[in-house]
Amino acid sequence: MSALQRELTVAVHAARSAGEIVRSYYGRAEAWEKGRDNPVTHADLEANERIRSIIHDAFPDDGWLSEETADSHERLGKPRVWIVDPLDGTKEFIQKIPEFCVCVALAIEGRAALGACYNPASDELFAGVVGEGATYNGKPARVSEVRDLSQTRVLASRSEDKRGEWDAFKDRVQVVLTGSVAFKLALISAAKGDATFSLTPKNEWDICAGAALIEAAGGRVTYLDGQPLKFNQPKTKLSGLIASNGVLHPALQQLIAHHQKEQR
């Protein structure tokens, strides 16, 4: 029995319950901008409240960090913090691209401990506890065993690709355009991709659940310099990351470092 079995059960329940709300809006959501190039819908907000209610009822003493809740530094004094994105991939959701997910994660002492990601459009559930394993739709999941960089399926952002940010890598890896950041990470945990990376900052709520999933499935997620990610920080943006099946990590670090050197 997992030491975090109750937490994982609650996380999965929260993700699925919020997913029902998201699914009910799919194809008819009205969006507005809460910031530049940062849309939000009623699905985001209602899913957030559903998750918050479920988590708070089960674990009232834990901290809370969500994209759709005003941040409070009270969480910084908590050893356990739930890090949530009620709808990662709002742009895909609005465009009816079924590559988004509900993300619920628990960080303990700054490290991702467990995650649940649910895609309500495809009815895919990814769940896992670091050190104890991961599942995909209820069956055991493991990261891929790909070792050759040229055979590596690197999941990439469509918007970044449109800006030409992936052009420098297309002759070295297989760039596969995929939806939201969290969904990319979840797919990697189930060997439906081998790696992804971001050279630009990402928020904790985009990353935490997927990072837990990949590590639970035997992979690795780090900052660009290879150091482990830290969550529940005063500033919620992480300065770039690499996520992989683990064996590809050194080659990806070298590839990125070479690219960054050429850009200087």
N, C-alpha and C positions, 0 to 999 in steps of 0.2 A: 504494500500500500504506500502510495506517495505521501511524503510529509506535507505536500501542498495539494492533496487530493480535493479537499473542500474548496480551496481557492480556485483550482482549475475548473471544477464543476460549476462554480458560480460564474467564472469568466466565460465559459462556454454558453451557459444559460443567458448571460447578459448579451453576448455577441449575437446569439440566435434571435433573442427577443427584439433587440434593436434592428436586426436584419429584417424582421417582419415589417417593421415600420418603413424602413428604406425601400423594401420591395413594393409596398403599397403606393409609394410615390413614383416608382420607376416608370418613365415614359410620360409623366405628366407634371414633373416638378417645375415650379417657378423659382428662378434664381435671382439673387441680387448680389452686389459686390460689397463685401465687408472691408475690403482693402484692395489695393491695386492688383489686378489679375488674381483675385482671391475670392471666388464665388462661394455662396452659402445658400442652402435651401431649407425649407421646413423639415425635410427629412433629416438633415444634419442635426438640427436643434432638438427635434422630438426624440431622435435616437439617443442623443446625448443625455437627455433627462431620464430616459428609460434605463440606460446603463448606470447612471449615477444613483438612481433610486435602488436598483438591485444591489449594487456594490455597497452602498452606505447601510442598507438594511442588514447585510451579512457581516460587514466589517466596519463598524462605525468609527473605530479609532484610527483607521488607516488614512494616509494622505491621498490627495486627488490632484491630478493634472490632466486637463483635457483641452483640445483645441477650441472647443466651443463653450468653455467656462472661463470667466475672468480669473486670472491667476492670483493665488495667495501665497505669500512666502511662509505661511504656516506649515506647508508641506515640507519645507527644508529641515524642520526639526523632527520629522517622522522617519523611523527606520524602514517602514513599508509604505510605498506610494503606488497607487493605481494610475497608470498612464494610458490615456484613452484617445483614440480618434474615432468618433462615431460614424464617420464616412470618409475614409481616405480614398481620394479619387473623385472628388465632387465634379470635376470637369468631365471625366469619363461618364459619370452618372448622368449628367445633364445631356451629353451627346449620345446617350444610349449605347455606349461602348461597355460591354459587360466585364470590365476589368477594374473593379473597385472592391473595397471590403470594409467591414466593421472591425476595429482593432481594440482589444482589451488586453492590457499587460500589467504585471505586477513587478515592480523593482524593489529589491531588498538591499539596503545598505549601498545603494547606487548602482547595483548590477541587475540586469534583466534576469528575472527568475522564472517567469512563465508567460506564455502568450496564447491568445486565441484570436484567429482572424477568420471571419466568415464573409464569403461572397454570396449575397442573397440572390444575385442574378443567375449564377451557375449552381447554387446550392452546394458550394464547396466549403468544408470546414477544416481548418488547420489548427492543431492544438498541441501544446507541449510544455514540459517542465525541464529546465536545464539540468543536465545530469541524470535525467530519468527517461528521456525519450520523447518522441513526437509522433503524432498521428495525422493522417489525411483521410477525412471521411470515416473516422473510426478505426482505420487499419494502420499498423506501424509504418512510419515513414522514415526514410534516410536520405541524406544528400547524395548527389551523384558521385561516381568514381572517376570522372573525366580528369585526365592528367595533362593532356596535350593542349597547349594554349590555342592552337589553330582550330581545335575541335570544340572549344569552349563556347557555350551559348550564354552570351552576356545580355541580360535583359536591360533594355534601355528605354528612356523616356521619349515619347513622340515629339514633345515640344522641344526638348534638347536636340533631337535629331534634326528638326526643322531649322534650328539655329546653326546647324553644322558642327555641333560639339562632339559628335561621334565619328565624324569623317576620318579623323586621324587614327582611329582604332579598327576601322573596317577591314583593313588588310591583314590584321593580326588575330582577330577573334570573329566569331559569328554574332553579329549584333541583331538581337531580336526585339523589335519594338513591342512594348508591353505597357499596361496601364499604370496604376498608382504605385508609389514606392513600396508601401506595405504589401501590396499584392505581389510585387516582384519578389520580395523577401520570402513571403509565404510559399510561392511556387518553388523557390530554390530549396526550401526545407523538404519538399516532396520530390526532389530531383526532376522537376519540370522546367529547369533552368540550372545553370551551373554557377553563375556569379552575376553580380551587378556592382556598380560603384558610382559614387557621386563626388564630383570635384567641388561642388558648391554646398553651402550649409543646408542641413535639413533639421526639422524640429524633432524633439524627443518623441512626440506622439506619432510621428510618421514612422519611426524606427523601432521603438522598444518591443512591441509584440513580435515583429518579424525577426528581430535579433534573437529573442528568446527561442523562437521556433527553429531557426537555423542552428543555434548552438545545441538545442535539445536533439536535433537530428544529426549531430556529428560534424557540423560545419563551423565556420568562423566568421565573426563580424568585428571589425576594428576601425579605428581612425586610419587615415591614409598612411600614417607612419607605423602602423602595426600595433599601436597601443590599444588596450581594451576600452570599450566605450563606457562612459560614466553617465548615469541618469540621475534625475532629480537634482539638477544643477540650477543655480540662480538664473543663468541665461539658458533658455531651452534649446537654442540652436547648436547642433553638432557640426563641427567644421569639416565636413566631408567624411566619406567612409568607403570601406571595401567589404563586401559580403561574398563569401564563396563556400565551396564544399570543403575548404581547408587545405587540400593538397595544392590547389591552384593559387593560394594566397601569395607565396613569394614571387611567382612569375607575374602576377597582377600588380604587385607593389613595384616591381622593377619596370614594368610597362608604363605605369602611371608616372613614376619618377622620371623616366626618360622623356616622356611627353612634356612634363612640367619644365624640365631643363631646356627643351627645345623652344618652349614658349617664352622663356626669359629673354 
